[in-house]
């Protein structure tokens, strides 16, 4: 059966996020002063062939550890839908 | 009150996603043949100062339309948590 595993990769909280800071500056320049902070990560949809949602989640977690996330700078979360 | 608005920006379904195709090739090279498709987008957390969740969502949607998403190539969804 095919499952969609959603992997969210975000920069670690303690690290600077220069892309987010640049977008925050852009939003403030556009007059959106209600936004006080921006952090930008990746959202990755994996279509996984697996016999159960747990197996799909294990495959996606393995993929995240091996390739999708850099543990020195990023954290990841996996949800299977 | 401070709300976190999560904006997910994904490439349109009908468009090629070369980054996703490259990651799919990488996962297959690593032996993860259970993954049959990959699509990669952005996950953006906005910290929004607003009086209600609805107002925070409106600010985030406005930000997405103005700056975060390119409607020619991308769709976006907003969730306030």
Backbone of each chain as ProteinMPNN parsed JSONL, in Angstrom:
{"seq_chain_A": "XXXXXXXXXXXXXXXXXXXXXXXXXXXXXXXXXXXXXXXXXXXXXXXXXXXXXXXXXXXXXXXXXXXXXXXXXXXXXXXXX", "coords_chain_A": {"N_chain_A": [[0.843, -1.199, 0.0], [0.395, 2.303, -0.62], [1.829, 4.956, 1.122], [1.859, 8.345, 2.261], [4.55, 9.996, 3.467], [5.34, 12.651, 5.48], [8.002, 14.725, 5.837], [9.464, 17.01, 7.921], [11.962, 19.307, 7.922], [13.859, 21.294, 9.922], [15.878, 24.196, 10.748], [18.109, 23.991, 13.544], [17.061, 25.227, 16.746], [18.896, 26.808, 18.153], [20.567, 27.829, 16.286], [21.492, 30.416, 13.989], [19.29, 31.559, 11.431], [19.772, 32.508, 8.487], [18.317, 32.762, 6.107], [15.696, 32.924, 7.014], [15.91, 35.311, 8.474], [16.354, 37.111, 6.388], [13.922, 36.932, 5.004], [12.235, 37.887, 7.002], [13.095, 40.547, 7.116], [12.262, 41.32, 4.551], [9.456, 41.035, 4.791], [8.924, 42.963, 6.749], [9.67, 45.235, 5.32], [7.611, 45.214, 3.483], [5.601, 46.123, 5.005], [4.495, 44.422, 6.844], [4.46, 44.383, 9.889], [3.578, 42.891, 11.979], [4.748, 40.441, 12.048], [7.191, 38.847, 13.856], [9.245, 37.027, 13.917], [10.924, 34.67, 11.785], [11.35, 31.417, 10.63], [12.867, 29.138, 8.442], [12.436, 26.092, 6.869], [12.514, 22.804, 5.365], [9.93, 21.082, 3.622], [9.128, 17.828, 2.98], [7.602, 15.546, 0.933], [7.254, 12.133, 0.896], [6.481, 9.402, -1.118], [5.73, 6.294, -0.112], [6.054, 2.843, -0.455], [4.656, 0.473, 1.503], [3.826, -1.958, 4.053], [2.516, -1.18, 6.294], [1.569, 1.733, 8.231], [3.444, 2.209, 10.204], [5.727, 0.96, 9.19], [6.12, 2.552, 6.935], [6.719, 4.95, 8.196], [9.115, 4.272, 9.434], [10.761, 3.851, 7.204], [10.774, 6.448, 6.133], [11.964, 7.87, 8.241], [14.484, 6.72, 8.235], [15.34, 7.549, 5.708], [15.414, 10.302, 6.176], [17.435, 10.479, 8.1], [19.611, 9.482, 6.665], [19.841, 11.085, 4.373], [18.119, 13.38, 4.067], [18.156, 15.227, 6.185], [20.545, 17.234, 7.883], [22.161, 16.438, 10.68], [23.839, 18.058, 12.187], [23.034, 20.646, 11.849], [20.292, 20.636, 11.644], [16.948, 19.611, 12.625], [14.514, 16.949, 12.42], [11.11, 15.938, 11.736], [8.739, 13.313, 11.38], [5.711, 12.534, 9.825], [3.152, 10.301, 9.048], [0.638, 10.19, 6.648]], "CA_chain_A": [[0.0, 0.0, 0.0], [1.195, 3.529, -0.701], [1.631, 5.949, 2.172], [2.59, 9.604, 2.104], [5.261, 10.378, 4.684], [5.733, 14.057, 5.441], [9.201, 14.978, 6.635], [9.721, 18.442, 8.1], [13.35, 19.526, 8.333], [13.985, 22.701, 10.352], [17.168, 24.533, 11.364], [18.11, 23.899, 15.006], [16.61, 26.465, 17.387], [20.007, 27.614, 18.65], [21.377, 28.335, 15.18], [20.979, 31.497, 13.169], [18.658, 31.141, 10.189], [19.918, 33.727, 7.679], [17.224, 32.847, 5.131], [14.546, 33.435, 7.756], [16.136, 36.73, 8.801], [16.174, 37.873, 5.15], [12.483, 36.993, 4.73], [11.663, 38.792, 8.009], [13.365, 41.901, 6.622], [11.382, 41.56, 3.403], [8.074, 41.223, 5.252], [8.843, 44.27, 7.396], [9.698, 46.239, 4.248], [6.29, 45.22, 2.846], [4.636, 46.685, 5.945], [3.927, 43.398, 7.73], [5.225, 44.508, 11.121], [3.06, 41.949, 12.981], [5.596, 39.247, 12.06], [8.383, 39.188, 14.64], [10.348, 36.097, 13.641], [10.684, 33.74, 10.679], [12.331, 30.337, 10.463], [12.54, 28.457, 7.195], [12.964, 24.743, 6.687], [12.031, 22.086, 4.181], [8.855, 20.108, 3.769], [9.389, 16.803, 1.97], [6.614, 14.468, 0.848], [7.773, 10.884, 0.328], [5.496, 8.36, -1.381], [6.429, 5.096, 0.344], [5.346, 1.564, -0.574], [4.903, -0.232, 2.754], [2.678, -2.78, 4.457], [1.81, -0.514, 7.396], [1.982, 3.118, 8.456], [4.667, 2.176, 11.021], [6.841, 0.655, 8.297], [6.346, 3.745, 6.111], [7.375, 5.945, 9.049], [10.5, 3.824, 9.636], [11.479, 4.122, 5.953], [10.953, 7.896, 6.004], [12.947, 8.288, 9.246], [15.786, 6.282, 7.732], [15.681, 8.455, 4.604], [15.753, 11.607, 6.746], [18.751, 10.386, 8.749], [20.651, 9.198, 5.681], [20.003, 12.032, 3.262], [17.302, 14.596, 3.992], [18.483, 16.202, 7.23], [21.921, 17.3, 8.367], [21.938, 16.518, 12.132], [24.661, 19.111, 12.8], [22.354, 21.935, 11.727], [18.845, 20.534, 11.447], [16.15, 18.542, 13.234], [13.416, 16.563, 11.531], [9.937, 15.233, 12.252], [8.081, 12.522, 10.334], [4.3, 12.18, 10.012], [2.585, 9.531, 7.935], [-0.797, 10.529, 6.472]], "C_chain_A": [[0.883, 1.256, 0.0], [0.82, 4.485, 0.428], [2.376, 7.227, 1.792], [3.221, 9.954, 3.443], [5.717, 11.82, 4.511], [6.908, 14.252, 6.381], [9.407, 16.489, 6.7], [11.124, 18.611, 8.651], [13.502, 21.008, 8.671], [15.387, 22.965, 10.897], [17.056, 24.438, 12.887], [17.796, 25.258, 15.627], [17.765, 27.391, 17.756], [20.845, 28.216, 17.539], [20.696, 29.525, 14.514], [20.332, 30.907, 11.927], [18.686, 32.345, 9.245], [18.803, 33.895, 6.644], [15.965, 33.407, 5.797], [14.693, 34.912, 8.08], [15.921, 37.601, 7.561], [14.688, 38.023, 4.829], [11.801, 37.92, 5.73], [11.885, 40.249, 7.587], [12.453, 42.265, 5.458], [9.954, 41.815, 3.828], [7.919, 42.576, 5.938], [8.858, 45.397, 6.358], [8.354, 46.341, 3.533], [5.207, 45.739, 3.795], [4.024, 45.677, 6.889], [4.696, 43.366, 9.054], [4.719, 43.565, 12.217], [3.921, 40.696, 13.068], [6.895, 39.588, 12.777], [9.529, 38.204, 14.443], [9.938, 35.127, 12.546], [11.772, 32.678, 10.725], [11.901, 29.494, 9.276], [13.224, 27.102, 7.141], [12.388, 24.118, 5.435], [10.855, 21.202, 4.55], [8.998, 19.11, 2.626], [8.294, 15.746, 2.044], [7.266, 13.267, 0.196], [6.596, 9.947, 0.088], [6.202, 7.028, -1.136], [5.522, 3.88, 0.166], [5.679, 0.745, 0.681], [3.656, -0.997, 3.151], [1.915, -2.161, 5.625], [2.332, 0.906, 7.535], [3.28, 3.153, 9.266], [5.886, 1.904, 10.137], [7.17, 1.87, 7.422], [7.093, 4.807, 6.918], [8.844, 5.58, 9.266], [11.336, 4.108, 8.386], [11.776, 5.615, 5.833], [11.979, 8.411, 7.018], [14.354, 7.913, 8.805], [16.258, 7.214, 6.609], [16.122, 9.815, 5.144], [17.147, 11.574, 7.363], [19.87, 10.25, 7.729], [20.923, 10.364, 4.743], [19.322, 13.378, 3.473], [17.716, 15.66, 4.999], [19.96, 16.105, 7.59], [21.861, 17.492, 9.886], [22.782, 17.586, 12.831], [23.894, 20.435, 12.844], [20.839, 21.846, 11.756], [18.228, 19.439, 12.315], [15.081, 18.144, 12.228], [12.31, 15.869, 12.308], [9.303, 14.498, 11.099], [6.629, 12.28, 10.743], [3.848, 11.384, 8.798], [1.103, 9.856, 7.846], [-1.454, 9.517, 5.543]], "O_chain_A": [[1.981, 1.254, 0.557], [-0.354, 4.778, 0.653], [3.389, 7.189, 1.093], [2.522, 10.181, 4.43], [6.386, 12.168, 3.538], [6.815, 13.975, 7.577], [9.511, 17.16, 5.673], [11.435, 18.109, 9.731], [13.301, 21.872, 7.817], [16.017, 22.062, 11.447], [16.015, 24.772, 13.453], [18.203, 26.3, 15.113], [17.634, 28.613, 17.682], [21.737, 29.023, 17.802], [19.468, 29.616, 14.486], [20.773, 29.874, 11.425], [17.73, 33.119, 9.205], [18.392, 35.014, 6.338], [15.263, 34.245, 5.231], [13.734, 35.677, 7.979], [15.372, 38.699, 7.661], [14.24, 39.098, 4.43], [10.89, 38.661, 5.361], [10.98, 41.077, 7.686], [11.936, 43.38, 5.388], [9.299, 42.71, 3.294], [6.915, 43.261, 5.745], [8.144, 46.39, 6.501], [7.989, 47.407, 3.036], [4.033, 45.79, 3.43], [3.128, 46.02, 7.661], [5.477, 42.449, 9.311], [5.349, 43.447, 13.268], [3.841, 39.96, 14.052], [7.617, 40.498, 12.37], [10.673, 38.521, 14.769], [8.76, 34.802, 12.394], [12.957, 32.988, 10.843], [10.722, 29.175, 9.119], [14.433, 26.988, 7.342], [11.849, 24.801, 4.565], [10.794, 20.647, 5.647], [8.992, 19.487, 1.454], [8.085, 15.128, 3.088], [7.774, 13.359, -0.921], [5.795, 9.72, 0.994], [7.142, 6.671, -1.845], [4.365, 3.891, 0.586], [6.831, 0.37, 0.898], [2.563, -0.726, 2.653], [0.791, -2.571, 5.916], [3.4, 1.242, 7.023], [4.124, 4.023, 9.046], [6.938, 2.523, 10.301], [8.338, 2.182, 7.194], [7.984, 5.479, 6.4], [9.713, 6.452, 9.283], [12.48, 4.551, 8.487], [12.888, 6.005, 5.476], [12.778, 9.291, 6.695], [15.298, 8.685, 8.978], [17.421, 7.615, 6.568], [17.076, 10.41, 4.644], [17.94, 12.498, 7.187], [20.946, 10.824, 7.897], [22.066, 10.616, 4.359], [19.877, 14.413, 3.102], [17.64, 16.855, 4.711], [20.543, 15.02, 7.596], [21.544, 18.588, 10.348], [22.468, 17.977, 13.955], [24.078, 21.24, 13.756], [20.164, 22.868, 11.879], [18.893, 18.472, 12.69], [14.776, 18.894, 11.301], [12.531, 15.297, 13.376], [9.315, 14.981, 9.967], [6.354, 11.871, 11.871], [4.131, 11.756, 7.659], [0.391, 9.806, 8.849], [-2.649, 9.618, 5.265]]}, "seq_chain_B": "XXXXXXXXXXXXXXXXXXXXXXXXXXXXXXXXXXXXXXXXXXXXXXXXXXXXXXXXXXXXXXXXXXXXXXXXXXXXXXXXX", "coords_chain_B": {"N_chain_B": [[-1.08, 38.857, 21.544], [1.15, 36.138, 20.926], [1.303, 34.158, 18.053], [2.09, 31.11, 16.341], [2.382, 30.764, 13.006], [2.2, 28.356, 10.58], [3.443, 27.981, 7.435], [3.126, 26.186, 4.542], [4.757, 25.65, 1.62], [4.433, 24.345, -1.514], [5.569, 22.802, -4.594], [3.521, 23.097, -7.535], [1.271, 20.428, -8.36], [1.217, 19.63, -11.045], [3.612, 20.35, -12.063], [7.03, 19.633, -12.863], [9.384, 18.547, -10.405], [12.413, 19.116, -9.964], [14.307, 19.045, -7.871], [13.131, 17.249, -6.086], [13.178, 14.955, -7.706], [15.919, 14.532, -7.906], [16.548, 13.936, -5.231], [15.043, 11.619, -4.947], [16.452, 9.927, -6.684], [18.854, 9.827, -5.235], [17.989, 8.54, -2.863], [17.227, 6.057, -3.889], [19.726, 5.175, -4.774], [20.88, 4.817, -2.302], [19.68, 2.537, -1.544], [17.067, 2.615, -0.745], [14.478, 1.54, -1.921], [11.794, 1.501, -1.498], [10.709, 3.978, -1.616], [8.837, 5.826, -3.84], [8.243, 8.274, -4.933], [9.138, 11.729, -4.628], [8.539, 14.898, -3.337], [9.479, 18.239, -2.896], [9.181, 20.976, -0.789], [8.788, 24.12, 0.932], [8.909, 24.8, 4.417], [7.647, 27.161, 6.52], [7.91, 28.918, 9.455], [6.142, 31.405, 10.999], [6.3, 33.873, 13.442], [3.741, 35.552, 14.8], [2.316, 38.533, 15.897], [-0.785, 38.942, 17.141], [-4.329, 39.531, 17.692], [-6.063, 37.428, 17.61], [-6.385, 33.961, 16.567], [-7.449, 33.849, 14.023], [-6.8, 36.337, 12.955], [-4.031, 36.117, 12.974], [-3.748, 34.09, 11.087], [-4.701, 35.392, 8.816], [-2.731, 37.372, 8.486], [-0.511, 35.733, 7.963], [-1.341, 34.471, 5.602], [-1.448, 36.653, 3.898], [1.259, 37.36, 3.908], [2.267, 35.082, 2.663], [1.126, 35.254, 0.11], [2.221, 37.668, -0.77], [5.005, 37.371, -0.605], [6.123, 34.822, 0.15], [5.29, 32.611, -1.412], [5.327, 31.655, -4.84], [2.86, 32.114, -7.033], [2.704, 31.144, -9.633], [4.161, 28.827, -9.749], [3.82, 27.5, -7.371], [1.868, 26.256, -4.579], [0.234, 27.179, -1.482], [-0.314, 26.485, 2.013], [-1.793, 27.438, 5.099], [-1.444, 27.076, 8.553], [-2.398, 27.786, 11.832], [-0.871, 27.474, 14.937]], "CA_chain_B": [[-0.624, 37.495, 21.808], [2.0, 35.622, 19.852], [0.89, 32.902, 17.435], [2.991, 30.56, 15.327], [1.688, 30.389, 11.777], [3.028, 27.473, 9.753], [3.118, 28.103, 6.019], [3.756, 25.134, 3.75], [4.777, 26.039, 0.202], [4.807, 23.162, -2.298], [5.454, 22.985, -6.047], [2.237, 22.64, -8.087], [1.281, 19.0, -8.689], [1.414, 19.382, -12.472], [4.953, 20.765, -12.481], [8.178, 18.823, -12.485], [10.091, 19.001, -9.213], [13.749, 18.538, -10.197], [14.961, 18.774, -6.584], [12.558, 15.999, -5.601], [13.674, 13.853, -8.544], [17.319, 14.296, -7.523], [16.542, 13.256, -3.934], [14.548, 10.255, -5.207], [17.601, 9.171, -7.206], [19.782, 9.604, -4.128], [17.433, 7.524, -1.953], [17.334, 4.755, -4.57], [21.146, 4.794, -4.723], [21.168, 4.372, -0.931], [19.009, 1.266, -1.311], [15.696, 2.814, -0.257], [13.642, 1.394, -3.117], [10.381, 1.607, -1.129], [10.253, 5.346, -1.905], [8.561, 5.886, -5.278], [8.195, 9.662, -5.417], [9.549, 12.73, -3.638], [8.303, 16.299, -3.698], [10.125, 19.062, -1.875], [8.733, 22.355, -0.688], [9.332, 24.87, 2.059], [8.096, 24.956, 5.615], [8.013, 28.461, 7.078], [7.249, 29.278, 10.718], [6.082, 32.852, 11.246], [5.802, 34.285, 14.761], [2.869, 36.68, 14.463], [1.642, 39.219, 17.007], [-2.157, 39.177, 16.678], [-5.3, 39.436, 18.79], [-6.781, 36.157, 17.514], [-5.789, 33.019, 15.62], [-7.919, 34.196, 12.68], [-6.002, 37.473, 12.494], [-2.686, 35.593, 12.683], [-3.828, 33.351, 9.827], [-4.839, 36.37, 7.738], [-1.405, 37.977, 8.285], [0.363, 34.739, 7.341], [-1.786, 34.281, 4.213], [-1.018, 37.847, 3.177], [2.713, 37.225, 3.725], [2.521, 34.024, 1.676], [0.773, 35.772, -1.226], [3.092, 38.78, -1.142], [6.444, 37.117, -0.639], [6.652, 33.479, 0.422], [4.967, 31.641, -2.46], [5.19, 32.134, -6.208], [1.634, 31.414, -7.447], [2.884, 30.515, -10.949], [4.791, 27.516, -9.605], [3.672, 26.92, -6.03], [0.67, 26.474, -3.766], [0.6, 27.248, -0.07], [-1.337, 26.248, 3.044], [-1.444, 28.099, 6.355], [-2.05, 26.561, 9.783], [-1.962, 28.509, 13.031], [-0.8, 26.546, 16.08]], "C_chain_B": [[0.181, 36.971, 20.619], [1.468, 34.276, 19.36], [2.001, 32.432, 16.502], [2.143, 30.127, 14.142], [2.641, 29.556, 10.939], [2.555, 27.59, 8.314], [3.87, 27.005, 5.267], [3.62, 25.512, 2.274], [5.27, 24.834, -0.599], [4.731, 23.471, -3.786], [4.108, 22.448, -6.529], [2.355, 21.189, -8.553], [1.637, 18.734, -10.152], [2.819, 19.745, -12.942], [5.991, 19.735, -12.065], [8.821, 19.416, -11.231], [11.507, 18.418, -9.287], [14.501, 18.217, -8.912], [14.449, 17.452, -6.002], [13.067, 14.797, -6.39], [15.124, 13.514, -8.178], [17.388, 13.544, -6.196], [16.046, 11.82, -4.09], [15.676, 9.38, -5.742], [18.604, 8.851, -6.111], [19.297, 8.53, -3.182], [17.518, 6.139, -2.59], [18.775, 4.265, -4.568], [21.549, 4.302, -3.334], [20.452, 3.067, -0.59], [17.585, 1.391, -0.813], [14.717, 2.754, -1.427], [12.154, 1.475, -2.797], [9.823, 2.992, -1.435], [10.072, 5.477, -3.41], [8.445, 7.313, -5.81], [8.563, 10.599, -4.273], [9.158, 14.104, -4.183], [8.795, 17.166, -2.542], [9.606, 20.489, -1.932], [9.363, 23.006, 0.528], [8.357, 24.83, 3.223], [8.577, 26.229, 6.313], [7.209, 28.695, 8.346], [7.314, 30.784, 10.875], [5.59, 33.068, 12.669], [5.059, 35.599, 14.539], [2.237, 37.223, 15.734], [0.233, 39.569, 16.529], [-3.106, 38.994, 17.849], [-6.1, 38.143, 18.73], [-6.072, 35.259, 16.507], [-6.198, 33.366, 14.184], [-7.083, 35.342, 12.105], [-4.59, 37.012, 12.136], [-2.678, 34.857, 11.345], [-3.935, 34.314, 8.641], [-3.488, 37.023, 7.433], [-0.49, 37.004, 7.537], [-0.033, 34.497, 5.883], [-1.344, 35.45, 3.347], [0.488, 37.77, 2.888], [3.027, 36.193, 2.65], [2.243, 34.53, 0.268], [1.769, 36.82, -1.702], [4.531, 38.346, -1.398], [6.835, 35.655, -0.624], [6.432, 32.497, -0.719], [4.883, 32.342, -3.816], [4.004, 31.403, -6.834], [1.743, 30.746, -8.829], [3.376, 29.074, -10.785], [4.442, 26.799, -8.308], [2.272, 27.151, -5.461], [1.121, 26.608, -2.31], [-0.606, 26.937, 0.807], [-0.852, 26.919, 4.314], [-2.168, 27.406, 7.5], [-1.515, 27.384, 10.938], [-1.984, 27.528, 14.203], [-0.632, 27.329, 17.372]], "O_chain_B": [[-0.078, 37.32, 19.467], [1.215, 33.371, 20.155], [2.75, 33.236, 15.947], [1.298, 29.239, 14.256], [3.75, 29.989, 10.624], [1.391, 27.325, 8.015], [5.095, 26.909, 5.349], [2.515, 25.67, 1.755], [6.386, 24.359, -0.392], [3.926, 24.302, -4.206], [3.608, 21.458, -5.996], [3.391, 20.771, -9.07], [2.281, 17.733, -10.465], [3.179, 19.478, -14.088], [5.845, 19.057, -11.048], [8.802, 20.629, -11.025], [11.768, 17.35, -8.735], [15.246, 17.239, -8.855], [15.225, 16.643, -5.493], [13.355, 13.747, -5.816], [15.503, 12.343, -8.146], [18.19, 12.622, -6.046], [16.564, 10.909, -3.444], [15.842, 8.237, -5.316], [19.142, 7.746, -6.056], [20.082, 7.693, -2.738], [17.841, 5.161, -1.916], [19.025, 3.074, -4.381], [22.449, 3.473, -3.201], [20.595, 2.548, 0.517], [16.952, 0.386, -0.489], [14.194, 3.777, -1.868], [11.329, 1.513, -3.71], [8.608, 3.17, -1.507], [11.014, 5.27, -4.174], [8.541, 7.531, -7.018], [8.327, 10.298, -3.103], [9.417, 14.422, -5.344], [8.558, 16.865, -1.372], [9.595, 21.123, -2.987], [10.343, 22.508, 1.081], [7.14, 24.826, 3.037], [9.753, 26.361, 6.652], [5.978, 28.675, 8.323], [8.395, 31.374, 10.885], [4.567, 32.506, 13.061], [5.643, 36.611, 14.152], [1.693, 36.472, 16.544], [0.066, 40.388, 15.625], [-2.756, 38.391, 18.863], [-6.757, 37.789, 19.708], [-5.266, 35.723, 15.7], [-5.414, 33.203, 13.249], [-6.707, 35.326, 10.933], [-4.018, 37.448, 11.137], [-1.732, 34.977, 10.565], [-3.336, 34.083, 7.59], [-3.136, 37.209, 6.268], [0.213, 37.39, 6.603], [0.833, 34.336, 5.024], [-0.92, 35.266, 2.207], [0.936, 38.072, 1.782], [3.925, 36.386, 1.83], [3.015, 34.276, -0.657], [2.123, 36.864, -2.88], [5.199, 38.875, -2.287], [7.781, 35.268, -1.309], [7.282, 31.644, -0.976], [4.422, 33.479, -3.915], [4.105, 30.214, -7.137], [0.942, 29.868, -9.149], [3.042, 28.205, -11.591], [4.736, 25.612, -8.16], [1.589, 28.112, -5.817], [2.228, 26.209, -1.948], [-1.756, 27.103, 0.399], [0.349, 26.968, 4.581], [-3.375, 27.175, 7.423], [-0.316, 27.65, 11.016], [-2.979, 26.841, 14.435], [-0.552, 26.736, 18.448]]}, "name": "protein", "num_of_chains": 2, "seq": "XXXXXXXXXXXXXXXXXXXXXXXXXXXXXXXXXXXXXXXXXXXXXXXXXXXXXXXXXXXXXXXXXXXXXXXXXXXXXXXXXXXXXXXXXXXXXXXXXXXXXXXXXXXXXXXXXXXXXXXXXXXXXXXXXXXXXXXXXXXXXXXXXXXXXXXXXXXXXXXXXX"}
